[in-house]
Amino acid sequence: MKGFINDFKGFLIKGNVMDMAVGFIFGAAFSTVVKSLVTNIVMPPIGMLLGKVDFSSLYVALDGGGYASLKAAEEASAPVIKYGVFINDVIGFVILGFVIFMLIKAVTKMQTKEEEKPKETPADIKLLEEIRDSLAK
């Protein structure tokens, strides 16, 4: 049991787990920002272009009632399918996916550039090359 606890402690202390935790926290915060972007910035102009439609208020009442609004249907405890909210969430997902794709693409490009840099020849290899060249003469 003590070995298991020590292994678990070692796992938690490693940098990868901490990096993953920080990434998860930033991902959650970024998701909130993207959701706000979609709801407050992207969807209003799209709704206006499509005839002043507020996507977040689009719904289908499953009980067949003719409610004046989504809020009225919810207050009446009617079962509703909120497909407008789903549309907003899908658009948010696509935007978030695109941003993550671009971020990974940029990081990969930076890593490739670092790998392509010519590495300086170590001093001992330079010395061996000089000795080889001297012997060849």
Sequence and secondary structure as in RCSB ss.txt:
>XXXX:A:sequence
MKGFINDFKGFLIKGNVMDMAVGFIFGAAFSTVVKSLVTNIVMPPIGMLLGKVDFSSLYVALDGGGYASLKAAEE
ASAPVIKYGVFINDVIGFVILGFVIFMLIKAVTKMQTKEEEKPKETPADIKLLEEIRDSLAK
>XXXX:A:secstr
 HHHHHHHHHHHHSHHHHHHHHHHHHHHHHHHHHHHHIIIIIHHHHHHHTTS  GGG  EETT    SSHHHHHH
TT  EE HHHHHHHHHHHHHHHHHHHHHHHHHHHHHHHHHHS     HHHHHHHHHHHHHH 
